[in-house]
Amino acid sequence: MSLNRNGREITRVEVLEAAHPAFADPTLGVVRGDTLFFVANSQWSLFADGADGSDAEPPVVLELGLVP
């Protein structure tokens, strides 16, 4: 999101990643330097209603550069 000069209004929104093949409930991220690291496959649904998550796949962490 881009903000106006006073930082109080969003002037532009840009999607940085969409429809990645590893996506399964993407969530949780952290910015380090100019890179966003985020979990692509949280698989929250595998833990719903008391399920133990035994069918979960290994986590996939993706990197996304934030500077063009």
Buried (B, 14 or more C-beta within 10 A) or exposed (E): EEEEEEEEEEEEEEEEEEEEEEBBEBEEEEEEEEEBEBBBBBBEEBEEEEEEEEEBEEEBEBEBEEEE
